[in-house]
């Protein structure tokens, strides 16, 4: 529960309570409706898999409540299925203890946890908007473009954390998303203009690229004003700008692939572990099954579970080792009351807290699991057990962590796959534009849809090429696909506008669109398509300046995509 900011602490506490109550209700309902153990296990695995899937289908901190709904159902059902004696009382006690823990942590740490540094965060947005606006009037610089994209990705990743817990913080979210969208669009148009030759500079007045750049700069300025208004709690001003359409945001995004992956991981692991627990009745089987469910939900909630699995295994091993030592060497001497119990736990709690607070991720991340497993396996406050029971319980928890880590490690997961998925989403959007089909729900146009997936691609851009790194000077880049969608829209407008172009220019635009359609998703065909568009531009008379300019833009963008190619599959033995 401990978090770096008070708003995140409070919001996670709210969703933890909600998820705990929902999971408990589902768990008790399934036990009552499905008395057969095997059927109950199947239903539990289905519910946990659904929660694992749902963690990546909801937005922000709400996913934490979904995760707890899956965990708590397991906490209620697994003891009842594997160790039926006093199962209902034990499940109710665990739910009550979870709620008590949430309340205590929220109240105690809430007194000392500072609020999120929202002013600094919003000041970074204001500075970024200023830099993007300033760059739009200067010669294109690939290095600065990549720096701005990296800033956008970093600030977007912090958005759920900075807007959690307070209404005023949530109020600023539309303005920030509008800044994201407008910044990507300005960078894209800046790149497109910067790729033109010196002969193209300053012509013509009806250039749609320059017109759209001016529009996006106005939207960027409006979003900056709205963010300042939200910061001063002027809700009416923000709502007024949104009503006028001055704050168009990003398309809604749900990672379907990651959701399916998490659902299969959590549901499948819970099913196998629960069935093994039925064959291994007793506290050890229950602990193993419960550990698999908890660990799989934790890994399934992460963007890169395969990368975190070794750290989880390390933390569990440390926590279990400390818990085993505590139960064998310390617990027998702390069985005489509350004060000795607390005194013996204090050194472990202080050491665990300091490790969790470490600035080194290699220590802080495993320390989270080490603390959790120490408290789970130490059985502090319970009667002293025999050596065999202690060792069996420790081995069961280690087996749970090893099984879950092994599944997460074997299943494919690599940043390059996410890059391919982002490229595929952009290609799908371009294909829909070419086929005059609406973009996926939640998108109000190519800019909203393309900007969302361009930011996804930018987050994994260093993993695009076969070498695992991409120079800022690479001819392509995350913005190449976004600009191709803009070029398609410009050519479609050219092909359909009798007032804007002659029959010859409209025919050239139609031919260009047909070649682009054949090249989408096929980097090898993009070079030929680029040459074809360049030839179409050269065949037009000089007075068709708009059409020639748009065809040349399209040719350059296709050449960039061809130069980048498709991201290679992960070489054997590579690690994310």
Legacy VTK file of the C-alpha trace (Angstrom):
# vtk DataFile Version 3.0
C-alpha trace
ASCII
DATASET POLYDATA
POINTS 576 float
0.000 0.000 0.000
2.880 2.408 0.666
3.206 4.893 -2.196
5.284 7.905 -3.106
2.339 10.342 -3.155
-0.692 10.830 -0.953
-3.200 10.940 -3.811
-2.019 7.614 -5.183
-2.064 6.106 -1.695
-5.662 7.189 -1.110
-6.947 6.115 -4.525
-5.244 2.718 -4.327
-6.722 2.295 -0.845
-10.225 2.997 -2.168
-9.873 0.533 -5.027
-8.245 -2.036 -2.755
-11.290 -1.955 -0.467
-13.657 -2.142 -3.448
-11.712 -4.975 -5.064
-11.458 -6.879 -1.795
-15.212 -6.682 -1.171
-16.046 -7.664 -4.754
-13.599 -10.584 -4.749
-14.888 -11.812 -1.379
-18.481 -11.654 -2.597
-17.627 -13.617 -5.740
-15.611 -16.170 -3.774
-18.362 -16.874 -1.233
-21.014 -16.956 -3.974
-19.079 -19.535 -5.993
-18.524 -21.697 -2.917
-22.237 -21.650 -2.180
-23.398 -22.240 -5.741
-20.759 -24.802 -6.772
-20.217 -27.438 -4.078
-18.114 -29.700 -6.339
-14.383 -28.888 -5.814
-13.319 -29.361 -9.440
-16.140 -27.191 -10.738
-15.280 -24.567 -8.136
-11.628 -24.597 -9.238
-12.664 -24.109 -12.875
-14.922 -21.196 -11.900
-12.183 -19.640 -9.762
-9.639 -19.930 -12.599
-12.141 -18.316 -14.972
-12.745 -15.421 -12.554
-9.023 -14.889 -11.903
-8.315 -14.995 -15.659
-11.105 -12.483 -16.242
-9.576 -10.190 -13.608
-6.133 -10.650 -15.152
-7.581 -9.656 -18.517
-9.463 -6.746 -16.972
-6.334 -5.266 -15.363
-5.276 -4.101 -18.844
-8.743 -3.140 -20.058
-9.442 -0.436 -17.465
-7.717 2.853 -16.959
-5.251 4.035 -14.333
-5.397 2.991 -10.699
-8.722 1.186 -11.210
-6.687 -1.776 -12.472
-5.405 -2.234 -8.917
-8.948 -2.901 -7.688
-9.486 -5.431 -10.479
-6.309 -7.238 -9.438
-7.480 -7.392 -5.802
-10.847 -8.788 -6.891
-9.043 -11.780 -8.387
-6.672 -12.220 -5.454
-9.392 -12.020 -2.795
-11.596 -14.597 -4.504
-8.616 -16.972 -4.316
-8.024 -16.093 -0.654
-11.651 -17.024 0.065
-11.974 -20.149 -2.095
-8.618 -21.951 -1.972
-8.626 -22.618 1.812
-12.196 -23.859 1.588
-11.333 -26.226 -1.265
-7.964 -27.505 -0.042
-8.282 -27.303 3.761
-12.057 -27.376 4.403
-11.835 -27.294 8.216
-12.872 -23.843 9.483
-12.468 -22.531 5.906
-15.305 -20.007 6.074
-14.114 -18.487 9.350
-10.556 -18.348 8.021
-11.656 -16.667 4.775
-13.728 -14.075 6.652
-10.785 -13.374 8.947
-8.447 -12.867 5.987
-10.867 -10.457 4.312
-11.272 -8.552 7.585
-7.497 -8.417 8.063
-7.050 -7.073 4.536
-9.549 -4.281 5.194
-7.931 -3.474 8.548
-4.537 -3.363 6.868
-5.742 -1.010 4.156
-7.316 1.309 6.704
-4.246 1.368 8.961
-1.748 1.914 6.152
-3.869 4.642 4.567
-4.316 6.502 7.845
-0.775 6.131 9.192
1.291 6.584 6.038
-1.155 9.188 4.742
-0.020 11.482 7.546
3.586 11.374 6.336
3.240 10.835 2.583
3.647 14.083 0.639
1.282 15.048 -2.169
2.341 14.385 -5.734
4.635 17.098 -7.172
1.896 18.242 -9.531
3.173 21.791 -9.893
6.557 20.555 -11.048
4.897 18.011 -13.345
2.600 20.576 -14.932
5.497 23.019 -15.208
7.348 20.353 -17.217
4.363 20.174 -19.554
4.320 23.935 -19.942
8.048 23.920 -20.716
7.645 21.107 -23.226
4.816 22.917 -25.001
7.009 26.017 -25.238
9.922 24.008 -26.659
7.728 22.228 -29.229
6.250 25.556 -30.329
9.717 27.107 -30.638
11.014 24.151 -32.660
8.196 24.449 -35.180
9.761 27.656 -36.531
13.298 26.273 -36.817
15.022 23.831 -39.206
14.148 20.220 -38.518
16.550 18.470 -36.119
16.168 14.660 -35.709
18.013 14.660 -32.393
15.715 17.267 -30.855
12.694 15.469 -32.322
13.709 12.258 -30.539
14.338 14.178 -27.319
10.856 15.699 -27.431
9.259 12.311 -28.150
11.156 10.772 -25.228
9.874 13.571 -22.972
6.314 12.961 -24.136
6.586 9.227 -23.428
8.079 9.859 -19.968
5.483 12.455 -18.980
2.612 10.335 -20.299
3.845 7.409 -18.198
3.660 9.604 -15.082
0.131 10.849 -15.867
-1.856 8.188 -13.914
0.354 8.709 -10.866
0.121 12.492 -10.941
-3.656 12.647 -11.432
-4.614 10.098 -8.774
-6.455 10.834 -5.582
-7.881 14.329 -6.045
-10.589 15.891 -8.211
-8.413 18.864 -9.085
-5.735 16.534 -10.425
-8.259 14.631 -12.536
-9.521 17.954 -13.851
-6.167 18.660 -15.470
-6.052 15.337 -17.341
-8.013 16.457 -20.460
-5.681 19.430 -20.891
-2.609 17.194 -20.569
-3.959 14.689 -23.085
-4.690 17.566 -25.448
-1.082 18.707 -24.995
0.080 15.195 -25.845
-1.968 15.044 -29.016
-1.081 18.541 -30.211
2.636 18.059 -29.435
2.819 14.856 -31.500
0.975 16.542 -34.370
3.262 19.602 -34.313
6.377 17.430 -34.264
5.015 15.398 -37.179
4.266 18.443 -39.327
7.636 19.958 -38.386
9.331 16.763 -39.529
7.313 16.698 -42.757
8.210 20.266 -43.636
11.840 19.703 -42.673
12.139 16.771 -45.086
11.259 18.962 -48.069
13.951 20.228 -50.390
15.021 23.869 -50.555
13.064 24.315 -53.802
9.831 23.531 -51.953
10.305 26.172 -49.270
7.584 28.777 -49.044
5.180 27.347 -51.635
2.274 27.234 -52.058
-0.136 29.298 -49.962
-2.674 26.471 -49.971
-0.233 23.923 -48.579
-2.353 21.752 -46.216
0.709 20.795 -44.162
1.447 24.399 -43.202
-2.233 25.048 -42.561
-2.511 22.033 -40.287
0.695 23.004 -38.462
-0.846 26.412 -37.724
-4.017 24.720 -36.440
-2.105 22.340 -34.186
-0.001 25.201 -32.806
-3.237 26.980 -31.873
-4.492 23.804 -30.163
-1.200 23.456 -28.329
-1.553 27.006 -27.046
-5.191 26.366 -26.042
-4.222 23.216 -24.163
-1.459 25.121 -22.342
-3.965 27.784 -21.296
-6.409 25.098 -20.155
-3.731 23.411 -18.065
-2.945 26.733 -16.393
-6.666 27.257 -15.787
-7.057 23.784 -14.295
-4.061 24.439 -12.066
-5.832 27.493 -10.689
-9.009 25.417 -10.217
-10.910 27.178 -13.000
-13.052 24.196 -13.949
-15.438 26.286 -16.025
-12.627 27.526 -18.265
-11.419 23.988 -18.989
-14.951 22.782 -19.694
-15.585 25.759 -21.987
-12.490 25.002 -24.067
-13.487 21.347 -24.327
-17.013 22.274 -25.415
-15.582 24.430 -28.196
-13.452 21.549 -29.458
-10.245 23.377 -28.623
-9.086 20.453 -26.485
-9.300 17.314 -28.636
-7.546 14.523 -26.790
-6.039 11.139 -27.561
-7.954 8.061 -28.617
-8.832 5.620 -25.863
-6.292 2.822 -25.654
-6.657 -0.702 -24.329
-3.801 -3.155 -24.751
-5.741 -6.179 -25.994
-2.645 -8.329 -26.494
-1.322 -7.665 -23.013
-4.809 -8.229 -21.579
-5.035 -11.647 -23.246
-1.531 -12.503 -22.062
-2.342 -11.559 -18.451
-5.658 -13.414 -18.550
-4.036 -16.622 -19.799
-1.154 -16.334 -17.327
-3.285 -15.690 -14.246
-6.199 -17.983 -15.094
-4.022 -20.849 -16.317
-1.604 -20.656 -13.382
-4.470 -20.558 -10.870
-6.178 -23.544 -12.503
-3.059 -25.724 -12.453
-2.053 -24.675 -8.922
-5.545 -25.210 -7.487
-5.798 -28.676 -9.047
-2.375 -29.540 -7.631
-3.582 -28.249 -4.267
-6.538 -30.661 -4.376
-4.051 -33.494 -4.901
-1.837 -32.103 -2.083
-4.360 -31.410 0.700
-3.124 -29.544 3.725
-1.628 -26.151 4.606
1.314 -26.650 2.237
-0.912 -27.256 -0.777
-3.051 -24.269 0.141
0.013 -22.022 0.510
1.422 -23.183 -2.833
-1.859 -22.591 -4.687
-2.450 -19.231 -3.030
1.135 -18.169 -3.786
0.775 -19.047 -7.475
-2.414 -16.990 -7.725
-0.894 -13.958 -5.981
2.414 -14.078 -7.860
0.722 -14.570 -11.244
-1.605 -11.616 -10.604
1.373 -9.444 -9.634
3.373 -10.431 -12.724
0.331 -10.245 -14.984
-0.311 -6.651 -13.930
3.132 -5.531 -15.117
3.988 -4.287 -18.616
7.060 -6.572 -18.828
6.418 -9.612 -16.566
9.210 -11.672 -18.119
11.785 -9.063 -17.118
10.500 -8.853 -13.532
10.124 -12.624 -12.939
13.769 -13.171 -11.822
13.513 -10.252 -9.389
10.291 -11.666 -7.961
11.950 -15.058 -7.505
14.911 -13.425 -5.767
12.659 -11.458 -3.403
10.553 -14.507 -2.557
13.690 -16.563 -1.860
15.041 -13.897 0.523
11.691 -13.466 2.285
11.163 -17.213 2.696
14.717 -17.730 3.968
14.286 -14.990 6.567
10.871 -16.338 7.558
12.262 -19.850 7.953
15.094 -18.564 10.146
12.588 -16.552 12.191
10.304 -19.547 12.767
13.167 -21.892 13.663
15.396 -19.588 15.731
13.266 -16.702 17.033
9.564 -17.607 17.184
9.949 -20.269 19.899
11.209 -17.538 22.262
8.508 -14.994 21.337
5.506 -17.121 22.178
4.777 -15.544 25.534
2.843 -12.405 24.586
2.378 -9.439 22.322
5.417 -7.410 23.449
8.022 -10.156 22.753
6.342 -10.757 19.402
6.644 -7.101 18.416
10.242 -6.836 19.643
11.305 -9.828 17.574
9.582 -8.513 14.448
10.980 -4.970 14.633
14.460 -5.760 13.240
12.975 -7.582 10.254
10.477 -4.782 9.581
13.150 -2.058 9.757
15.515 -3.979 7.476
12.703 -4.689 5.011
11.543 -1.078 5.024
15.031 0.268 4.381
15.548 -2.219 1.547
12.205 -1.237 -0.010
13.175 2.440 0.237
16.497 1.856 -1.509
17.223 4.026 -4.548
18.675 0.993 -6.325
15.972 -0.873 -8.300
17.949 -4.103 -7.952
17.273 -3.928 -4.195
13.967 -2.050 -3.934
11.976 -4.251 -6.338
12.888 -7.651 -4.825
12.457 -6.137 -1.349
8.725 -5.688 -2.029
8.276 -9.440 -2.526
10.721 -10.252 0.289
8.665 -8.217 2.772
5.390 -9.723 1.599
6.695 -13.302 1.747
8.330 -12.806 5.128
5.009 -11.691 6.626
3.158 -14.489 4.827
5.578 -17.302 5.715
6.742 -16.214 9.174
3.298 -16.961 10.676
4.046 -14.277 13.268
1.638 -14.562 16.196
0.662 -18.155 15.372
1.578 -21.137 17.567
5.058 -22.606 17.168
5.186 -25.370 14.556
7.508 -28.307 14.101
10.595 -28.194 11.912
9.048 -30.417 9.213
5.934 -28.229 8.936
8.039 -25.066 8.724
10.257 -26.459 5.974
7.316 -27.851 4.024
5.543 -24.486 4.134
8.653 -22.635 2.994
9.229 -25.062 0.145
5.579 -24.716 -0.930
5.878 -20.950 -1.193
9.177 -21.214 -3.090
7.580 -23.753 -5.430
4.744 -21.301 -6.108
7.182 -18.521 -6.984
9.325 -20.825 -9.135
6.323 -22.138 -11.092
4.959 -18.653 -11.740
8.346 -17.213 -12.711
8.957 -20.162 -15.026
5.647 -19.634 -16.836
6.284 -15.897 -17.185
9.822 -16.568 -18.418
8.820 -19.178 -21.019
5.963 -17.186 -22.523
7.084 -14.711 -25.225
7.504 -11.167 -23.989
9.881 -8.596 -25.430
9.824 -4.847 -26.096
10.333 -5.560 -29.793
6.984 -7.346 -29.835
5.320 -4.227 -28.428
6.988 -2.176 -31.170
5.610 -4.529 -33.816
2.142 -4.279 -32.282
2.293 -0.467 -32.308
3.365 -0.510 -35.964
0.573 -2.965 -36.760
-1.982 -0.688 -35.057
-0.748 2.292 -37.094
-0.898 0.249 -40.302
-4.428 -0.864 -39.432
-5.489 2.760 -38.983
-3.924 3.726 -42.329
-5.702 0.824 -44.046
-8.999 2.031 -42.584
-8.329 5.524 -43.886
-7.586 4.177 -47.365
-10.743 2.052 -47.305
-12.824 5.005 -46.008
-13.747 2.993 -42.937
-14.135 4.544 -39.473
-11.253 4.248 -37.060
-11.699 2.134 -33.889
-14.173 3.350 -31.295
-12.910 6.058 -29.001
-11.066 7.908 -31.760
-12.295 11.141 -33.312
-9.888 11.053 -36.234
-6.473 10.015 -37.424
-4.653 12.542 -35.253
-6.182 11.169 -32.050
-5.657 7.550 -33.087
-2.252 7.994 -34.699
-0.836 10.102 -31.861
-1.821 7.463 -29.302
-0.045 4.627 -31.131
2.892 6.806 -32.159
3.621 7.362 -28.474
3.437 3.582 -27.935
5.900 3.050 -30.774
8.186 5.777 -29.451
8.315 4.029 -26.067
9.804 0.928 -27.704
11.612 2.595 -30.610
15.102 1.637 -29.417
14.130 -2.010 -29.970
12.916 -1.623 -33.554
15.946 -2.592 -35.602
17.725 -5.934 -35.506
20.631 -4.550 -33.512
18.405 -3.494 -30.648
19.162 0.222 -30.973
18.073 2.975 -33.283
20.042 6.118 -33.989
18.247 9.470 -33.873
19.528 9.921 -37.430
17.603 6.867 -38.713
15.653 7.986 -41.827
12.397 6.668 -40.410
11.156 7.025 -36.894
7.953 6.720 -34.872
6.507 9.749 -36.686
6.889 8.204 -40.163
3.717 6.099 -39.831
1.808 8.994 -38.290
2.832 11.208 -41.203
1.800 8.544 -43.702
-1.724 8.728 -42.297
-1.673 12.513 -42.671
-0.373 12.155 -46.249
-3.202 9.726 -47.053
-5.753 12.226 -45.773
-4.195 15.027 -47.847
-4.198 12.909 -51.019
-7.792 11.831 -50.398
-8.810 15.453 -50.069
-6.873 16.274 -53.244
-8.545 13.424 -55.142
-12.039 14.479 -54.044
-11.765 18.285 -54.344
-12.634 19.680 -57.749
-12.102 23.215 -56.475
-8.590 22.432 -55.240
-7.178 20.436 -58.163
-7.482 19.634 -61.849
-8.636 16.261 -63.255
-4.982 15.407 -63.922
-4.005 16.065 -60.291
-7.009 14.120 -58.988
-6.085 11.140 -61.132
-2.493 11.280 -59.856
-3.756 11.381 -56.263
-5.982 8.352 -56.885
-3.061 6.430 -58.394
-0.864 7.387 -55.445
-3.467 6.180 -52.940
-3.701 2.834 -54.753
0.084 2.340 -54.547
0.158 3.329 -50.876
-2.620 0.843 -50.147
-0.546 -1.947 -51.682
2.501 -0.939 -49.644
0.938 -0.551 -46.189
2.509 -3.079 -43.840
4.975 -4.163 -46.548
8.257 -2.264 -46.057
9.787 -4.026 -49.079
7.042 -2.599 -51.306
7.366 0.907 -49.851
10.489 1.724 -51.896
8.735 0.941 -55.181
5.684 2.907 -54.057
7.893 5.886 -53.164
9.466 5.817 -56.647
6.010 5.630 -58.217
4.755 8.660 -56.279
7.884 10.583 -57.197
7.276 9.749 -60.846
3.655 10.887 -60.613
4.828 14.220 -59.176
7.372 14.721 -61.973
4.757 13.988 -64.649
2.472 16.769 -63.409
2.864 20.268 -64.863
4.628 22.882 -62.759
1.432 24.808 -62.094
0.041 21.817 -60.141
2.200 22.853 -57.208
-0.078 21.540 -54.446
-0.407 18.095 -55.993
3.317 17.864 -56.756
4.176 18.865 -53.195
1.831 16.310 -51.609
3.035 13.494 -53.864
6.655 14.309 -53.051
5.791 14.337 -49.332
4.197 10.913 -49.660
7.234 9.576 -51.528
9.603 10.793 -48.809
7.484 9.259 -46.038
7.328 5.895 -47.821
11.092 6.008 -48.269
11.515 6.591 -44.505
9.287 3.612 -43.704
11.170 1.425 -46.176
14.498 2.481 -44.660
13.291 1.532 -41.179
11.760 -1.790 -42.199
9.851 -4.065 -39.861
11.231 -4.830 -36.390
13.065 -8.099 -36.385
12.138 -10.938 -34.089
14.190 -11.320 -30.958
17.530 -13.038 -31.601
17.978 -16.328 -29.704
19.094 -15.870 -26.143
18.254 -12.166 -25.908
16.746 -10.760 -22.732
14.303 -7.855 -22.510
LINES 1 577
576 0 1 2 3 4 5 6 7 8 9 10 11 12 13 14 15 16 17 18 19 20 21 22 23 24 25 26 27 28 29 30 31 32 33 34 35 36 37 38 39 40 41 42 43 44 45 46 47 48 49 50 51 52 53 54 55 56 57 58 59 60 61 62 63 64 65 66 67 68 69 70 71 72 73 74 75 76 77 78 79 80 81 82 83 84 85 86 87 88 89 90 91 92 93 94 95 96 97 98 99 100 101 102 103 104 105 106 107 108 109 110 111 112 113 114 115 116 117 118 119 120 121 122 123 124 125 126 127 128 129 130 131 132 133 134 135 136 137 138 139 140 141 142 143 144 145 146 147 148 149 150 151 152 153 154 155 156 157 158 159 160 161 162 163 164 165 166 167 168 169 170 171 172 173 174 175 176 177 178 179 180 181 182 183 184 185 186 187 188 189 190 191 192 193 194 195 196 197 198 199 200 201 202 203 204 205 206 207 208 209 210 211 212 213 214 215 216 217 218 219 220 221 222 223 224 225 226 227 228 229 230 231 232 233 234 235 236 237 238 239 240 241 242 243 244 245 246 247 248 249 250 251 252 253 254 255 256 257 258 259 260 261 262 263 264 265 266 267 268 269 270 271 272 273 274 275 276 277 278 279 280 281 282 283 284 285 286 287 288 289 290 291 292 293 294 295 296 297 298 299 300 301 302 303 304 305 306 307 308 309 310 311 312 313 314 315 316 317 318 319 320 321 322 323 324 325 326 327 328 329 330 331 332 333 334 335 336 337 338 339 340 341 342 343 344 345 346 347 348 349 350 351 352 353 354 355 356 357 358 359 360 361 362 363 364 365 366 367 368 369 370 371 372 373 374 375 376 377 378 379 380 381 382 383 384 385 386 387 388 389 390 391 392 393 394 395 396 397 398 399 400 401 402 403 404 405 406 407 408 409 410 411 412 413 414 415 416 417 418 419 420 421 422 423 424 425 426 427 428 429 430 431 432 433 434 435 436 437 438 439 440 441 442 443 444 445 446 447 448 449 450 451 452 453 454 455 456 457 458 459 460 461 462 463 464 465 466 467 468 469 470 471 472 473 474 475 476 477 478 479 480 481 482 483 484 485 486 487 488 489 490 491 492 493 494 495 496 497 498 499 500 501 502 503 504 505 506 507 508 509 510 511 512 513 514 515 516 517 518 519 520 521 522 523 524 525 526 527 528 529 530 531 532 533 534 535 536 537 538 539 540 541 542 543 544 545 546 547 548 549 550 551 552 553 554 555 556 557 558 559 560 561 562 563 564 565 566 567 568 569 570 571 572 573 574 575
